[in-house]
């Protein structure tokens, strides 16, 4: 499938990795917005400490992730975006049902916001649940460098979610470091196109040393979003009881006790966690080959303090994930070498040439086939712009 974020960016060579003169990234804020409020989002580079390195990244309002937005169901706000980054930009409101002209799809729903330009839109939140915002131009670069943020839409029905003691919003990500810097990105076209850019440092809310303190017996709701470029996360908290209560479409019909939850890029999961023993558990990412620590979840003592981000040695993961067995081939593959295709089998049209049309209110069944016999088969999460929610009727005939 052709990746929507791979729009051409003018220029040649590599994006700069220089941090001189950049402001340091700030802590992520949680912003509670009411109906009619205005949100100002500014895209700009920052210097971000990752372990012993200080790297150039991109931020919304100076933080990675950008601000976490909390709104009530039914709220509508005005968003004013200023692009002080280094490429044209849009903001896509992932999963939200809103006017198409504000959905952030370049050259389709809107023209890109040029460097130095602005864009104002109205964003409404008709459905409860967990959503997020991110760019849709050169996502391989802009999103990977930190341009994303979470949105929690609080339900109008106070009994929508099961009762918990606390809610924590987490963006799960990875970055690829080489020689103390983010591995260089080409300005003219993406690389790592065959399988995407797997990072070698895992991040939780932009932090390789994330931690969480809890009280014994406390039930904590984790709002989880996979913001990584290509990595599928299999997340677990060994020693804790995990109850999966929701995902992309809101609350599930049935709650499930799980040992872990698998989320592909852009997917979300809502998990209630009970740590009912003394000591420390940890958020982990598991693969068939090994387990990677994402951060400790420790029992909070009466005089304990929340751990702060610190410099120093960080745990790195192997650069070959269980989906990718061709690391060097993947690295050298560019958008000029490979094109992902979405093909309508009835007409033979592909990608932008597909011209389906429907009436407002139509219910449409779409059958998707991920061709295992293609030149380069791989998993692919699926998301429909402009439709908000959709119902999965079957998988592989079941």
LUMBA-891724 format. One record per residue (C-alpha): residue in three letters; x, y, z; chain. Coordinates in nm, 3 decimals. Layout:
% LUMBA-891724
<guza->Ala X->X Y->Y Z->Z roba->A>
...
END
This chain:
% LUMBA-891724
<guza->Unk X->0.000 Y->0.000 Z->0.000 roba->A>
<guza->Unk X->0.130 Y->0.342 Z->-0.089 roba->A>
<guza->Unk X->0.196 Y->0.532 Z->0.233 roba->A>
<guza->Unk X->0.007 Y->0.862 Z->0.250 roba->A>
<guza->Unk X->0.274 Y->1.043 Z->0.447 roba->A>
<guza->Unk X->0.537 Y->1.008 Z->0.175 roba->A>
<guza->Unk X->0.471 Y->1.335 Z->-0.007 roba->A>
<guza->Unk X->0.764 Y->1.499 Z->-0.179 roba->A>
<guza->Unk X->0.954 Y->1.763 Z->0.020 roba->A>
<guza->Unk X->1.164 Y->2.014 Z->-0.172 roba->A>
<guza->Unk X->1.540 Y->2.000 Z->-0.130 roba->A>
<guza->Unk X->1.822 Y->1.748 Z->-0.143 roba->A>
<guza->Unk X->2.065 Y->1.602 Z->0.105 roba->A>
<guza->Unk X->1.982 Y->1.528 Z->0.467 roba->A>
<guza->Unk X->1.773 Y->1.709 Z->0.726 roba->A>
<guza->Unk X->1.995 Y->1.892 Z->0.973 roba->A>
<guza->Unk X->2.064 Y->1.726 Z->1.309 roba->A>
<guza->Unk X->2.224 Y->2.034 Z->1.466 roba->A>
<guza->Unk X->2.094 Y->2.127 Z->1.813 roba->A>
<guza->Unk X->2.287 Y->2.452 Z->1.857 roba->A>
<guza->Unk X->2.060 Y->2.734 Z->1.970 roba->A>
<guza->Unk X->1.751 Y->2.515 Z->2.006 roba->A>
<guza->Unk X->1.534 Y->2.539 Z->2.319 roba->A>
<guza->Unk X->1.518 Y->2.231 Z->2.538 roba->A>
<guza->Unk X->1.203 Y->2.023 Z->2.514 roba->A>
<guza->Unk X->0.955 Y->2.091 Z->2.791 roba->A>
<guza->Unk X->0.733 Y->1.851 Z->2.985 roba->A>
<guza->Unk X->0.410 Y->1.743 Z->2.819 roba->A>
<guza->Unk X->0.109 Y->1.937 Z->2.942 roba->A>
<guza->Unk X->-0.243 Y->1.807 Z->2.986 roba->A>
<guza->Unk X->-0.488 Y->2.066 Z->2.853 roba->A>
<guza->Unk X->-0.855 Y->2.052 Z->2.950 roba->A>
<guza->Unk X->-1.056 Y->2.222 Z->2.677 roba->A>
<guza->Unk X->-1.417 Y->2.334 Z->2.693 roba->A>
<guza->Unk X->-1.667 Y->2.392 Z->2.414 roba->A>
<guza->Unk X->-1.564 Y->2.695 Z->2.208 roba->A>
<guza->Unk X->-1.207 Y->2.713 Z->2.341 roba->A>
<guza->Unk X->-0.913 Y->2.794 Z->2.114 roba->A>
<guza->Unk X->-0.606 Y->2.571 Z->2.102 roba->A>
<guza->Unk X->-0.279 Y->2.707 Z->1.963 roba->A>
<guza->Unk X->-0.040 Y->2.442 Z->1.828 roba->A>
<guza->Unk X->0.311 Y->2.541 Z->1.722 roba->A>
<guza->Unk X->0.539 Y->2.304 Z->1.533 roba->A>
<guza->Unk X->0.910 Y->2.375 Z->1.592 roba->A>
<guza->Unk X->1.244 Y->2.198 Z->1.651 roba->A>
<guza->Unk X->1.372 Y->2.133 Z->2.003 roba->A>
<guza->Unk X->1.673 Y->1.975 Z->2.172 roba->A>
<guza->Unk X->1.564 Y->1.656 Z->2.349 roba->A>
<guza->Unk X->1.781 Y->1.455 Z->2.593 roba->A>
<guza->Unk X->1.773 Y->1.082 Z->2.521 roba->A>
<guza->Unk X->2.009 Y->0.907 Z->2.757 roba->A>
<guza->Unk X->2.351 Y->1.071 Z->2.734 roba->A>
<guza->Unk X->2.270 Y->1.227 Z->2.396 roba->A>
<guza->Unk X->2.096 Y->1.554 Z->2.316 roba->A>
<guza->Unk X->1.923 Y->1.522 Z->1.982 roba->A>
<guza->Unk X->1.731 Y->1.747 Z->1.747 roba->A>
<guza->Unk X->1.362 Y->1.658 Z->1.731 roba->A>
<guza->Unk X->1.033 Y->1.823 Z->1.636 roba->A>
<guza->Unk X->0.771 Y->1.919 Z->1.891 roba->A>
<guza->Unk X->0.417 Y->2.050 Z->1.923 roba->A>
<guza->Unk X->0.418 Y->2.335 Z->2.176 roba->A>
<guza->Unk X->0.772 Y->2.249 Z->2.279 roba->A>
<guza->Unk X->0.710 Y->1.898 Z->2.413 roba->A>
<guza->Unk X->0.734 Y->1.536 Z->2.298 roba->A>
<guza->Unk X->0.464 Y->1.414 Z->2.294 roba->A>
<guza->Unk X->0.270 Y->1.733 Z->2.229 roba->A>
<guza->Unk X->-0.001 Y->1.837 Z->2.472 roba->A>
<guza->Unk X->-0.248 Y->1.574 Z->2.586 roba->A>
<guza->Unk X->-0.597 Y->1.706 Z->2.515 roba->A>
<guza->Unk X->-0.886 Y->1.618 Z->2.746 roba->A>
<guza->Unk X->-1.233 Y->1.717 Z->2.627 roba->A>
<guza->Unk X->-1.591 Y->1.619 Z->2.700 roba->A>
<guza->Unk X->-1.787 Y->1.428 Z->2.439 roba->A>
<guza->Unk X->-1.971 Y->1.674 Z->2.214 roba->A>
<guza->Unk X->-1.714 Y->1.951 Z->2.253 roba->A>
<guza->Unk X->-1.603 Y->2.159 Z->1.954 roba->A>
<guza->Unk X->-1.289 Y->2.374 Z->1.960 roba->A>
<guza->Unk X->-1.095 Y->2.604 Z->1.729 roba->A>
<guza->Unk X->-0.735 Y->2.499 Z->1.656 roba->A>
<guza->Unk X->-0.477 Y->2.743 Z->1.519 roba->A>
<guza->Unk X->-0.162 Y->2.573 Z->1.385 roba->A>
<guza->Unk X->0.167 Y->2.758 Z->1.324 roba->A>
<guza->Unk X->0.433 Y->2.571 Z->1.127 roba->A>
<guza->Unk X->0.781 Y->2.677 Z->1.237 roba->A>
<guza->Unk X->0.926 Y->2.338 Z->1.146 roba->A>
<guza->Unk X->1.143 Y->2.250 Z->0.847 roba->A>
<guza->Unk X->0.885 Y->2.089 Z->0.612 roba->A>
<guza->Unk X->0.528 Y->2.170 Z->0.510 roba->A>
<guza->Unk X->0.278 Y->2.024 Z->0.755 roba->A>
<guza->Unk X->-0.079 Y->1.922 Z->0.824 roba->A>
<guza->Unk X->-0.245 Y->1.797 Z->1.142 roba->A>
<guza->Unk X->-0.455 Y->1.481 Z->1.109 roba->A>
<guza->Unk X->-0.705 Y->1.411 Z->1.388 roba->A>
<guza->Unk X->-0.675 Y->1.034 Z->1.389 roba->A>
<guza->Unk X->-1.005 Y->0.851 Z->1.438 roba->A>
<guza->Unk X->-1.219 Y->1.161 Z->1.492 roba->A>
<guza->Unk X->-1.533 Y->1.230 Z->1.289 roba->A>
<guza->Unk X->-1.503 Y->1.590 Z->1.174 roba->A>
<guza->Unk X->-1.541 Y->1.802 Z->0.862 roba->A>
<guza->Unk X->-1.328 Y->1.656 Z->0.586 roba->A>
<guza->Unk X->-1.167 Y->1.993 Z->0.506 roba->A>
<guza->Unk X->-1.010 Y->1.990 Z->0.854 roba->A>
<guza->Unk X->-0.884 Y->1.629 Z->0.852 roba->A>
<guza->Unk X->-0.526 Y->1.708 Z->0.752 roba->A>
<guza->Unk X->-0.486 Y->1.505 Z->0.431 roba->A>
<guza->Unk X->-0.252 Y->1.709 Z->0.207 roba->A>
<guza->Unk X->-0.381 Y->1.806 Z->-0.140 roba->A>
<guza->Unk X->-0.707 Y->1.620 Z->-0.074 roba->A>
<guza->Unk X->-0.880 Y->1.775 Z->0.226 roba->A>
<guza->Unk X->-0.649 Y->2.077 Z->0.246 roba->A>
<guza->Unk X->-0.331 Y->2.229 Z->0.109 roba->A>
<guza->Unk X->-0.019 Y->2.180 Z->0.324 roba->A>
<guza->Unk X->0.073 Y->2.446 Z->0.577 roba->A>
<guza->Unk X->0.399 Y->2.595 Z->0.440 roba->A>
<guza->Unk X->0.699 Y->2.656 Z->0.662 roba->A>
<guza->Unk X->0.620 Y->2.983 Z->0.838 roba->A>
<guza->Unk X->0.250 Y->2.949 Z->0.757 roba->A>
<guza->Unk X->-0.063 Y->2.899 Z->0.966 roba->A>
<guza->Unk X->-0.391 Y->2.711 Z->0.944 roba->A>
<guza->Unk X->-0.709 Y->2.740 Z->1.149 roba->A>
<guza->Unk X->-0.967 Y->2.463 Z->1.179 roba->A>
<guza->Unk X->-1.262 Y->2.349 Z->1.385 roba->A>
<guza->Unk X->-1.235 Y->2.013 Z->1.556 roba->A>
<guza->Unk X->-1.531 Y->1.838 Z->1.713 roba->A>
<guza->Unk X->-1.532 Y->1.534 Z->1.939 roba->A>
<guza->Unk X->-1.860 Y->1.344 Z->1.888 roba->A>
<guza->Unk X->-1.738 Y->1.007 Z->2.017 roba->A>
<guza->Unk X->-1.589 Y->0.906 Z->2.349 roba->A>
<guza->Unk X->-1.256 Y->0.726 Z->2.364 roba->A>
<guza->Unk X->-0.885 Y->0.762 Z->2.290 roba->A>
<guza->Unk X->-0.761 Y->0.944 Z->1.979 roba->A>
<guza->Unk X->-0.445 Y->1.122 Z->1.869 roba->A>
<guza->Unk X->-0.312 Y->1.386 Z->1.632 roba->A>
<guza->Unk X->-0.012 Y->1.369 Z->1.399 roba->A>
<guza->Unk X->0.113 Y->1.509 Z->1.064 roba->A>
<guza->Unk X->0.043 Y->1.361 Z->0.723 roba->A>
<guza->Unk X->0.343 Y->1.489 Z->0.526 roba->A>
<guza->Unk X->0.667 Y->1.289 Z->0.548 roba->A>
<guza->Unk X->0.542 Y->1.102 Z->0.853 roba->A>
<guza->Unk X->0.853 Y->0.886 Z->0.833 roba->A>
<guza->Unk X->1.041 Y->1.200 Z->0.941 roba->A>
<guza->Unk X->0.798 Y->1.439 Z->1.112 roba->A>
<guza->Unk X->0.606 Y->1.191 Z->1.326 roba->A>
<guza->Unk X->0.917 Y->0.988 Z->1.402 roba->A>
<guza->Unk X->1.083 Y->1.309 Z->1.524 roba->A>
<guza->Unk X->0.809 Y->1.373 Z->1.779 roba->A>
<guza->Unk X->0.506 Y->1.541 Z->1.619 roba->A>
<guza->Unk X->0.217 Y->1.364 Z->1.787 roba->A>
<guza->Unk X->-0.014 Y->1.399 Z->2.085 roba->A>
<guza->Unk X->-0.296 Y->1.210 Z->2.256 roba->A>
<guza->Unk X->-0.663 Y->1.303 Z->2.291 roba->A>
<guza->Unk X->-0.893 Y->1.166 Z->2.561 roba->A>
<guza->Unk X->-1.262 Y->1.229 Z->2.493 roba->A>
<guza->Unk X->-1.450 Y->1.187 Z->2.820 roba->A>
<guza->Unk X->-1.789 Y->1.018 Z->2.776 roba->A>
<guza->Unk X->-2.116 Y->1.198 Z->2.838 roba->A>
<guza->Unk X->-2.231 Y->0.884 Z->3.022 roba->A>
<guza->Unk X->-2.037 Y->0.871 Z->3.353 roba->A>
<guza->Unk X->-2.081 Y->0.493 Z->3.364 roba->A>
<guza->Unk X->-1.931 Y->0.435 Z->3.019 roba->A>
<guza->Unk X->-1.595 Y->0.308 Z->3.151 roba->A>
<guza->Unk X->-1.547 Y->0.079 Z->3.452 roba->A>
<guza->Unk X->-1.445 Y->0.263 Z->3.768 roba->A>
<guza->Unk X->-1.071 Y->0.305 Z->3.832 roba->A>
<guza->Unk X->-0.852 Y->0.500 Z->4.073 roba->A>
<guza->Unk X->-0.645 Y->0.687 Z->3.816 roba->A>
<guza->Unk X->-0.590 Y->0.735 Z->3.443 roba->A>
<guza->Unk X->-0.249 Y->0.756 Z->3.272 roba->A>
<guza->Unk X->-0.204 Y->0.843 Z->2.904 roba->A>
<guza->Unk X->0.097 Y->0.685 Z->2.732 roba->A>
<guza->Unk X->0.244 Y->0.722 Z->2.381 roba->A>
<guza->Unk X->0.467 Y->0.423 Z->2.298 roba->A>
<guza->Unk X->0.740 Y->0.494 Z->2.043 roba->A>
<guza->Unk X->1.094 Y->0.417 Z->1.930 roba->A>
<guza->Unk X->1.378 Y->0.613 Z->1.769 roba->A>
<guza->Unk X->1.689 Y->0.508 Z->1.580 roba->A>
<guza->Unk X->2.009 Y->0.653 Z->1.728 roba->A>
<guza->Unk X->2.349 Y->0.636 Z->1.557 roba->A>
<guza->Unk X->2.662 Y->0.792 Z->1.710 roba->A>
<guza->Unk X->2.462 Y->0.991 Z->1.963 roba->A>
<guza->Unk X->2.223 Y->1.144 Z->1.708 roba->A>
<guza->Unk X->1.895 Y->1.052 Z->1.543 roba->A>
<guza->Unk X->1.987 Y->0.853 Z->1.231 roba->A>
<guza->Unk X->1.981 Y->1.094 Z->0.936 roba->A>
<guza->Unk X->1.673 Y->1.137 Z->0.717 roba->A>
<guza->Unk X->1.693 Y->1.215 Z->0.345 roba->A>
<guza->Unk X->1.513 Y->1.537 Z->0.245 roba->A>
<guza->Unk X->1.405 Y->1.422 Z->-0.100 roba->A>
<guza->Unk X->1.249 Y->1.084 Z->-0.021 roba->A>
<guza->Unk X->1.200 Y->0.834 Z->0.263 roba->A>
<guza->Unk X->1.435 Y->0.545 Z->0.323 roba->A>
<guza->Unk X->1.363 Y->0.221 Z->0.513 roba->A>
<guza->Unk X->1.061 Y->0.189 Z->0.283 roba->A>
<guza->Unk X->1.052 Y->-0.193 Z->0.268 roba->A>
<guza->Unk X->0.961 Y->-0.238 Z->0.636 roba->A>
<guza->Unk X->0.978 Y->0.107 Z->0.793 roba->A>
<guza->Unk X->1.240 Y->0.250 Z->1.029 roba->A>
<guza->Unk X->1.274 Y->0.034 Z->1.341 roba->A>
<guza->Unk X->1.420 Y->0.227 Z->1.632 roba->A>
<guza->Unk X->1.682 Y->0.096 Z->1.872 roba->A>
<guza->Unk X->1.564 Y->0.300 Z->2.172 roba->A>
<guza->Unk X->1.214 Y->0.255 Z->2.311 roba->A>
<guza->Unk X->1.027 Y->0.557 Z->2.446 roba->A>
<guza->Unk X->0.724 Y->0.603 Z->2.669 roba->A>
<guza->Unk X->0.593 Y->0.959 Z->2.644 roba->A>
<guza->Unk X->0.922 Y->1.053 Z->2.479 roba->A>
<guza->Unk X->1.127 Y->0.919 Z->2.770 roba->A>
<guza->Unk X->1.360 Y->0.614 Z->2.759 roba->A>
<guza->Unk X->1.348 Y->0.607 Z->3.141 roba->A>
<guza->Unk X->0.977 Y->0.640 Z->3.199 roba->A>
<guza->Unk X->0.846 Y->0.512 Z->3.531 roba->A>
<guza->Unk X->0.521 Y->0.514 Z->3.722 roba->A>
<guza->Unk X->0.452 Y->0.495 Z->4.094 roba->A>
<guza->Unk X->0.132 Y->0.337 Z->4.219 roba->A>
<guza->Unk X->-0.026 Y->0.243 Z->4.550 roba->A>
<guza->Unk X->-0.066 Y->-0.126 Z->4.622 roba->A>
<guza->Unk X->-0.417 Y->-0.227 Z->4.522 roba->A>
<guza->Unk X->-0.468 Y->0.079 Z->4.303 roba->A>
<guza->Unk X->-0.638 Y->0.023 Z->3.967 roba->A>
<guza->Unk X->-0.474 Y->0.238 Z->3.699 roba->A>
<guza->Unk X->-0.623 Y->0.286 Z->3.354 roba->A>
<guza->Unk X->-0.356 Y->0.299 Z->3.082 roba->A>
<guza->Unk X->-0.457 Y->0.479 Z->2.763 roba->A>
<guza->Unk X->-0.200 Y->0.333 Z->2.519 roba->A>
<guza->Unk X->-0.121 Y->0.470 Z->2.171 roba->A>
<guza->Unk X->0.139 Y->0.320 Z->1.938 roba->A>
<guza->Unk X->0.303 Y->0.623 Z->1.773 roba->A>
<guza->Unk X->0.599 Y->0.429 Z->1.629 roba->A>
<guza->Unk X->0.694 Y->0.438 Z->1.262 roba->A>
<guza->Unk X->0.657 Y->0.064 Z->1.206 roba->A>
<guza->Unk X->0.706 Y->-0.137 Z->1.527 roba->A>
<guza->Unk X->0.420 Y->-0.352 Z->1.653 roba->A>
<guza->Unk X->0.426 Y->-0.354 Z->2.032 roba->A>
<guza->Unk X->0.325 Y->-0.652 Z->2.247 roba->A>
<guza->Unk X->0.282 Y->-0.482 Z->2.585 roba->A>
<guza->Unk X->0.258 Y->-0.658 Z->2.919 roba->A>
<guza->Unk X->0.286 Y->-0.584 Z->3.292 roba->A>
<guza->Unk X->0.401 Y->-0.915 Z->3.444 roba->A>
<guza->Unk X->0.285 Y->-0.964 Z->3.801 roba->A>
<guza->Unk X->-0.015 Y->-0.737 Z->3.753 roba->A>
<guza->Unk X->-0.372 Y->-0.811 Z->3.650 roba->A>
<guza->Unk X->-0.443 Y->-0.657 Z->3.307 roba->A>
<guza->Unk X->-0.801 Y->-0.604 Z->3.193 roba->A>
<guza->Unk X->-0.851 Y->-0.494 Z->2.832 roba->A>
<guza->Unk X->-1.158 Y->-0.269 Z->2.826 roba->A>
<guza->Unk X->-1.135 Y->-0.076 Z->2.499 roba->A>
<guza->Unk X->-0.949 Y->0.021 Z->2.184 roba->A>
<guza->Unk X->-0.976 Y->0.230 Z->1.867 roba->A>
<guza->Unk X->-1.357 Y->0.228 Z->1.867 roba->A>
<guza->Unk X->-1.408 Y->0.298 Z->2.236 roba->A>
<guza->Unk X->-1.522 Y->0.053 Z->2.504 roba->A>
<guza->Unk X->-1.541 Y->-0.314 Z->2.410 roba->A>
<guza->Unk X->-1.863 Y->-0.507 Z->2.451 roba->A>
<guza->Unk X->-1.679 Y->-0.757 Z->2.673 roba->A>
<guza->Unk X->-1.388 Y->-0.690 Z->2.906 roba->A>
<guza->Unk X->-1.105 Y->-0.944 Z->2.891 roba->A>
<guza->Unk X->-0.832 Y->-1.040 Z->3.137 roba->A>
<guza->Unk X->-0.515 Y->-1.055 Z->2.925 roba->A>
<guza->Unk X->-0.147 Y->-1.133 Z->2.965 roba->A>
<guza->Unk X->-0.056 Y->-0.865 Z->2.713 roba->A>
<guza->Unk X->-0.197 Y->-0.646 Z->2.439 roba->A>
<guza->Unk X->-0.068 Y->-0.617 Z->2.081 roba->A>
<guza->Unk X->-0.101 Y->-0.275 Z->1.915 roba->A>
<guza->Unk X->0.019 Y->-0.192 Z->1.564 roba->A>
<guza->Unk X->0.127 Y->0.159 Z->1.460 roba->A>
<guza->Unk X->-0.157 Y->0.412 Z->1.513 roba->A>
<guza->Unk X->-0.365 Y->0.165 Z->1.713 roba->A>
<guza->Unk X->-0.484 Y->0.234 Z->2.065 roba->A>
<guza->Unk X->-0.574 Y->0.017 Z->2.362 roba->A>
<guza->Unk X->-0.738 Y->0.095 Z->2.696 roba->A>
<guza->Unk X->-0.613 Y->-0.135 Z->2.972 roba->A>
<guza->Unk X->-0.694 Y->-0.135 Z->3.344 roba->A>
<guza->Unk X->-0.401 Y->-0.258 Z->3.553 roba->A>
<guza->Unk X->-0.410 Y->-0.381 Z->3.914 roba->A>
<guza->Unk X->-0.076 Y->-0.415 Z->4.096 roba->A>
<guza->Unk X->-0.177 Y->-0.617 Z->4.400 roba->A>
<guza->Unk X->0.161 Y->-0.710 Z->4.542 roba->A>
<guza->Unk X->0.451 Y->-0.533 Z->4.704 roba->A>
<guza->Unk X->0.757 Y->-0.440 Z->4.505 roba->A>
<guza->Unk X->0.802 Y->-0.340 Z->4.144 roba->A>
<guza->Unk X->0.647 Y->-0.455 Z->3.819 roba->A>
<guza->Unk X->0.734 Y->-0.324 Z->3.476 roba->A>
<guza->Unk X->0.585 Y->-0.233 Z->3.143 roba->A>
<guza->Unk X->0.744 Y->-0.465 Z->2.886 roba->A>
<guza->Unk X->0.750 Y->-0.517 Z->2.511 roba->A>
<guza->Unk X->0.776 Y->-0.885 Z->2.420 roba->A>
<guza->Unk X->0.892 Y->-1.051 Z->2.101 roba->A>
<guza->Unk X->0.940 Y->-1.422 Z->2.028 roba->A>
<guza->Unk X->1.314 Y->-1.375 Z->2.083 roba->A>
<guza->Unk X->1.337 Y->-1.154 Z->2.389 roba->A>
<guza->Unk X->1.167 Y->-0.907 Z->2.622 roba->A>
<guza->Unk X->1.245 Y->-0.534 Z->2.639 roba->A>
<guza->Unk X->1.182 Y->-0.322 Z->2.947 roba->A>
<guza->Unk X->0.984 Y->-0.005 Z->2.883 roba->A>
<guza->Unk X->0.985 Y->0.115 Z->3.241 roba->A>
<guza->Unk X->0.918 Y->0.017 Z->3.604 roba->A>
<guza->Unk X->0.583 Y->0.044 Z->3.778 roba->A>
<guza->Unk X->0.679 Y->0.073 Z->4.143 roba->A>
<guza->Unk X->0.483 Y->0.079 Z->4.467 roba->A>
<guza->Unk X->0.455 Y->0.433 Z->4.599 roba->A>
<guza->Unk X->0.567 Y->0.490 Z->4.957 roba->A>
<guza->Unk X->0.441 Y->0.766 Z->5.182 roba->A>
<guza->Unk X->0.747 Y->0.988 Z->5.132 roba->A>
<guza->Unk X->0.845 Y->0.864 Z->4.787 roba->A>
<guza->Unk X->0.895 Y->1.106 Z->4.499 roba->A>
<guza->Unk X->0.823 Y->1.052 Z->4.133 roba->A>
<guza->Unk X->1.136 Y->0.962 Z->3.939 roba->A>
<guza->Unk X->1.272 Y->1.233 Z->3.713 roba->A>
<guza->Unk X->1.426 Y->1.201 Z->3.371 roba->A>
<guza->Unk X->1.802 Y->1.169 Z->3.391 roba->A>
<guza->Unk X->2.095 Y->1.145 Z->3.157 roba->A>
<guza->Unk X->2.317 Y->0.841 Z->3.139 roba->A>
<guza->Unk X->2.332 Y->0.498 Z->2.981 roba->A>
<guza->Unk X->2.004 Y->0.368 Z->2.841 roba->A>
<guza->Unk X->1.894 Y->0.021 Z->2.743 roba->A>
<guza->Unk X->1.893 Y->-0.025 Z->2.366 roba->A>
<guza->Unk X->1.696 Y->-0.288 Z->2.179 roba->A>
<guza->Unk X->1.822 Y->-0.489 Z->1.886 roba->A>
<guza->Unk X->1.771 Y->-0.316 Z->1.553 roba->A>
<guza->Unk X->1.613 Y->-0.623 Z->1.393 roba->A>
<guza->Unk X->1.258 Y->-0.676 Z->1.515 roba->A>
<guza->Unk X->1.068 Y->-0.998 Z->1.460 roba->A>
<guza->Unk X->0.906 Y->-0.856 Z->1.144 roba->A>
<guza->Unk X->1.234 Y->-0.749 Z->0.982 roba->A>
<guza->Unk X->1.503 Y->-0.997 Z->0.882 roba->A>
<guza->Unk X->1.668 Y->-0.777 Z->0.617 roba->A>
<guza->Unk X->1.796 Y->-0.475 Z->0.809 roba->A>
<guza->Unk X->2.049 Y->-0.345 Z->0.555 roba->A>
<guza->Unk X->1.823 Y->-0.408 Z->0.256 roba->A>
<guza->Unk X->1.543 Y->-0.226 Z->0.438 roba->A>
<guza->Unk X->1.770 Y->0.069 Z->0.519 roba->A>
<guza->Unk X->1.871 Y->0.118 Z->0.156 roba->A>
<guza->Unk X->1.521 Y->0.084 Z->0.009 roba->A>
<guza->Unk X->1.372 Y->0.424 Z->-0.081 roba->A>
<guza->Unk X->1.041 Y->0.547 Z->-0.218 roba->A>
<guza->Unk X->1.205 Y->0.547 Z->-0.562 roba->A>
<guza->Unk X->1.256 Y->0.169 Z->-0.539 roba->A>
<guza->Unk X->0.927 Y->0.053 Z->-0.392 roba->A>
<guza->Unk X->0.565 Y->0.163 Z->-0.414 roba->A>
<guza->Unk X->0.291 Y->0.021 Z->-0.197 roba->A>
<guza->Unk X->-0.036 Y->-0.042 Z->-0.381 roba->A>
<guza->Unk X->-0.403 Y->-0.052 Z->-0.286 roba->A>
<guza->Unk X->-0.581 Y->-0.208 Z->-0.586 roba->A>
<guza->Unk X->-0.954 Y->-0.228 Z->-0.661 roba->A>
<guza->Unk X->-0.988 Y->-0.580 Z->-0.804 roba->A>
<guza->Unk X->-1.314 Y->-0.496 Z->-0.983 roba->A>
<guza->Unk X->-1.178 Y->-0.202 Z->-1.183 roba->A>
<guza->Unk X->-0.802 Y->-0.253 Z->-1.168 roba->A>
<guza->Unk X->-0.757 Y->0.104 Z->-1.047 roba->A>
<guza->Unk X->-0.493 Y->0.168 Z->-0.782 roba->A>
<guza->Unk X->-0.428 Y->0.420 Z->-0.506 roba->A>
<guza->Unk X->-0.544 Y->0.774 Z->-0.591 roba->A>
<guza->Unk X->-0.712 Y->0.654 Z->-0.913 roba->A>
<guza->Unk X->-0.976 Y->0.466 Z->-0.710 roba->A>
<guza->Unk X->-1.282 Y->0.690 Z->-0.722 roba->A>
<guza->Unk X->-1.553 Y->0.531 Z->-0.509 roba->A>
<guza->Unk X->-1.844 Y->0.758 Z->-0.422 roba->A>
<guza->Unk X->-2.115 Y->0.713 Z->-0.159 roba->A>
<guza->Unk X->-2.410 Y->0.904 Z->-0.022 roba->A>
<guza->Unk X->-2.409 Y->1.038 Z->0.332 roba->A>
<guza->Unk X->-2.550 Y->0.767 Z->0.557 roba->A>
<guza->Unk X->-2.464 Y->0.474 Z->0.326 roba->A>
<guza->Unk X->-2.346 Y->0.152 Z->0.488 roba->A>
<guza->Unk X->-2.075 Y->-0.009 Z->0.279 roba->A>
<guza->Unk X->-1.896 Y->-0.343 Z->0.312 roba->A>
<guza->Unk X->-1.529 Y->-0.343 Z->0.210 roba->A>
<guza->Unk X->-1.333 Y->-0.667 Z->0.172 roba->A>
<guza->Unk X->-0.959 Y->-0.624 Z->0.222 roba->A>
<guza->Unk X->-0.702 Y->-0.880 Z->0.109 roba->A>
<guza->Unk X->-0.340 Y->-0.849 Z->0.222 roba->A>
<guza->Unk X->-0.161 Y->-1.033 Z->-0.059 roba->A>
<guza->Unk X->0.077 Y->-1.289 Z->0.088 roba->A>
<guza->Unk X->0.200 Y->-1.368 Z->-0.263 roba->A>
<guza->Unk X->0.323 Y->-1.016 Z->-0.331 roba->A>
<guza->Unk X->0.690 Y->-0.931 Z->-0.380 roba->A>
<guza->Unk X->0.719 Y->-0.818 Z->-0.020 roba->A>
<guza->Unk X->0.434 Y->-0.938 Z->0.205 roba->A>
<guza->Unk X->0.397 Y->-0.774 Z->0.545 roba->A>
<guza->Unk X->0.135 Y->-0.688 Z->0.804 roba->A>
<guza->Unk X->-0.053 Y->-0.362 Z->0.751 roba->A>
<guza->Unk X->-0.290 Y->-0.189 Z->0.994 roba->A>
<guza->Unk X->-0.589 Y->-0.028 Z->0.826 roba->A>
<guza->Unk X->-0.760 Y->0.306 Z->0.897 roba->A>
<guza->Unk X->-1.034 Y->0.494 Z->0.707 roba->A>
<guza->Unk X->-1.020 Y->0.873 Z->0.692 roba->A>
<guza->Unk X->-1.345 Y->1.063 Z->0.723 roba->A>
<guza->Unk X->-1.550 Y->0.766 Z->0.844 roba->A>
<guza->Unk X->-1.440 Y->0.770 Z->1.206 roba->A>
<guza->Unk X->-1.550 Y->0.428 Z->1.322 roba->A>
<guza->Unk X->-1.613 Y->0.109 Z->1.130 roba->A>
<guza->Unk X->-1.716 Y->-0.243 Z->1.234 roba->A>
<guza->Unk X->-1.499 Y->-0.548 Z->1.160 roba->A>
<guza->Unk X->-1.740 Y->-0.822 Z->1.046 roba->A>
<guza->Unk X->-1.490 Y->-1.106 Z->1.002 roba->A>
<guza->Unk X->-1.122 Y->-1.194 Z->0.979 roba->A>
<guza->Unk X->-1.007 Y->-1.467 Z->0.739 roba->A>
<guza->Unk X->-1.367 Y->-1.581 Z->0.706 roba->A>
<guza->Unk X->-1.428 Y->-1.625 Z->1.079 roba->A>
END
